[in-house]
Amino acid sequence: MTTSIADWLKQLDLERYTALFVDNEVDLQTLKVLSDADLKEMGLPFGPRKRLLAALQQGHGRPVATPEGERRQLTVLFCDMVGFTELTLKVDPELLQSIVRRYEEACAACIQHENLR
């Protein structure tokens, strides 16, 4: 779904500047490459200019639906129990399940403690 420049500006409560963008032939594709100086040259006031740039940078009210993704930081943790394979051969499956559950709870507590820092 593609949004018009007027619709996008309306989402940001900046619809009163639609004519400015239309008069300068700024469409959604062009909007993505405009700098602060470009917007200033167009005559967009300081406050709306900063709000528009922040919205573009943060991806709020994306001006165009694109197939591109966004980058996010992801932390992956791998934990392993030493001797787990041997343990599976020595203990009852129900006891093993209890051991694994306690191990997972201990790992979760450590992760939660680290996240609170």
Phi, psi and omega in degrees: 000129180253138181257149175277163178300322180296316179296318182294316178297325179295321178301329181267005184060038178238023184299338180293347179260008182303314181301323179300316179289320179294315180299327179269007179054042178264114175258184184295325179294318179293322181305323183295338184251004180284142177259174176302318180297320178298315180294324178294317178298326177291338181102014178284126181299161185306305184301305178299326179297313181292322179295319179294315180296321178295319179296320178295317182293321183273352179079012178289133178055053183318131182292333181218137174286120182236156178284352181292147176268191175232151180277135175223146177283138180228131176250130180243135180236132175240125178237142180223143177271126178293131177078018183297318182299316178295323180298323180296334180275344187255339186239159178297142181305324179292320177294320178299319179298319178295319179297314180297319179299316179295322177298314179297320178296320178295318177297315180299320179296319178295317179295316180298317179299319180293322180292335182279347180292000000 
